[in-house]
């Protein structure tokens, strides 16, 4: 009897510790608390377990991973403006700060190239994109080596897999900028330097298809997903627009730009983030007023989007991320007390919530690291 009890106790302990054995870790910045929450994600069940919180100091918001997933970068948007470098312990998920430098602007979005050379930041307040060189050991080197004046309200910047072209969601100009990224980090206009979106759509975040043939941008104010094709030089051509899927159901009016001090009780479109699964089959966007995620099937040839459905998620979902195997989606909510884990149906792309874990104040950016 005693032996049976010991075995049962051991099995129970193993079950409780299963998430800790996972090699997939989730990081969520918590701006109000000045912390980065660390989670373990069970790769088999999608269970999410809070491991702890790492103090970052200040209003920590956008996160980005190094190309080798050994370092996590964070932008502090309260003064003094900073860029932080954190070493990731791949066994435990712990973060150790390896560096901090002054930021040349306040960045709502940062990203890195796949060659491990640069960190890029888009500044909504400064109307500029900056490029910082990354040190061999992974730290950010200041000041920036590249700079490009964007026009009003630059909201995102991503780089293609080849590390040659950068794309900027320029919310205030209804343009997606297309820029050449040199080997030394300088930015210059590619062709005429931009392509247009629908008027007052407010282009926010963008994502490239895994095969690099298409770029999709979601508009914050119009909620329209604009699809562009890419040629061999990286130039974009608009080929399709997909309307917002939840505006009618939730009776949302057209969105407005939201500067500091914005106040409006009218329910309006307020789209935020966009991601595509690693196999390129499913694309998702978040909308904050309705607190929903909407999914689309992506045609493997044309890249055309077909609506799958929409699902309620954490309140005011500013950010979400998809695991490297495409099985799980993790969503945070700026006004939610939890971070949610969702299973992605491999056949339909539908989402199903499978787990949640505590979140801090203003949870706003999600990054995932896995083997």
Helices and strands as residue ranges (DSSP letters): H 2-21, E 24-30, E 35-41, E 48-55, E 60-65, E 71-76, E 82-88, E 95-102, E 109-112, E 118-123, E 128-134, E 140-149, E 154-159, E 165-170, G 171-173, E 175-181, E 187-196, E 203-208, E 214-219, E 225-230, E 236-242, E 271-276, E 282-287, E 292-298, E 305-312, E 319-322, E 328-332, E 338-344, E 351-358, E 363-369
